[in-house]
């Protein structure tokens, strides 16, 4: 089983393993929802608003209204912060 780790590199990069990958995924999705809400731009062709909201629900375990992009983004950020803190506290 992979360890849960977020390692910051001197050059500004990161190495993510285990739940660290989930944290990155949640943060990227949170930003994608904000960009879509403010500009209407999708991050990729396959990242439809409905699909992004489905992923947000899967990650956070919460139900969101169909166009509650900012609410989903806030919940994803909170979830990522909690998981990230739990990883750091294990070290």
Buried (B, 14 or more C-beta within 10 A) or exposed (E): EEEBBBEEEEEEEEEBEBBBBBBBBBBEBBBBBBBBBEEEEBBEEEBEBEEBBEBBBEBBEEEBEEEBBEBBBBBBBEBBEEBBEEBEEEE
